[in-house]
Amino acid sequence: MPPQPKRKLSKGRRDRRRSHLALRSIHLVECSQCHEMRLPHHVCLNCGTYDGVEVLEKETQKTS
């Protein structure tokens, strides 16, 4: 049989060990062109701009 702990771990020590498992909220910033929320340092998926420069071309939908 494996050895067993001699003392009970306190709740604080147990919780400090698991502190890196906590969920973090996503940080969003507003796009300067279309004012949609986007991830910082990423291309805006709504308008396709990054730092005021159009990087992605948005396709226009053709109506039949």
C-alpha positions as CSV (number, residue, x, y, z in Angstrom):
1,M,0.0,0.0,0.0
2,P,1.2,3.5,-0.7
3,P,2.0,5.9,2.2
4,Q,-0.8,8.0,3.5
5,P,-0.6,11.7,4.5
6,K,0.1,12.2,8.2
7,R,-1.9,15.5,8.5
8,K,-5.0,16.9,6.8
9,L,-4.3,19.6,4.2
10,S,-6.0,22.9,5.1
11,K,-8.6,24.3,2.7
12,G,-6.4,27.3,2.0
13,R,-3.4,25.1,1.0
14,R,-5.6,22.9,-1.2
15,D,-7.2,25.9,-2.9
16,R,-3.9,27.7,-3.5
17,R,-2.7,24.6,-5.3
18,R,-5.8,24.7,-7.6
19,S,-5.7,28.5,-8.2
20,H,-4.5,28.2,-11.7
21,L,-7.6,26.2,-12.7
22,A,-9.9,29.2,-12.3
23,L,-11.6,30.5,-15.5
24,R,-10.6,33.9,-16.7
25,S,-12.9,36.3,-18.5
26,I,-12.2,37.2,-22.2
27,H,-10.8,40.7,-22.6
28,L,-12.5,42.5,-25.5
29,V,-11.9,45.9,-27.1
30,E,-14.0,48.0,-29.4
31,C,-13.1,48.2,-33.1
32,S,-12.3,51.7,-34.1
33,Q,-13.9,51.3,-37.6
34,C,-17.2,49.4,-37.0
35,H,-17.4,49.6,-33.1
36,E,-17.9,45.8,-32.7
37,M,-16.2,44.0,-29.9
38,R,-13.0,42.1,-30.9
39,L,-9.9,40.5,-29.3
40,P,-7.0,42.9,-28.8
41,H,-4.2,42.7,-31.4
42,H,-6.4,40.7,-33.8
43,V,-8.1,41.5,-37.1
44,C,-11.7,42.6,-36.7
45,L,-13.8,39.8,-38.2
46,N,-16.7,42.1,-38.8
47,C,-15.1,44.7,-41.0
48,G,-11.7,43.1,-41.7
49,T,-9.5,45.9,-40.5
50,Y,-6.4,46.0,-38.2
51,D,-4.9,49.2,-36.9
52,G,-7.1,51.2,-39.3
53,V,-5.9,49.3,-42.4
54,E,-8.1,46.9,-44.3
55,V,-6.5,43.5,-44.2
56,L,-9.4,41.1,-45.1
57,E,-11.7,41.8,-48.1
58,K,-15.3,41.3,-47.2
59,E,-17.3,39.6,-49.9
60,T,-20.5,41.2,-50.9
61,Q,-23.5,38.8,-51.2
62,K,-25.0,38.5,-54.6
63,T,-28.8,38.5,-54.7
64,S,-30.3,36.3,-57.4
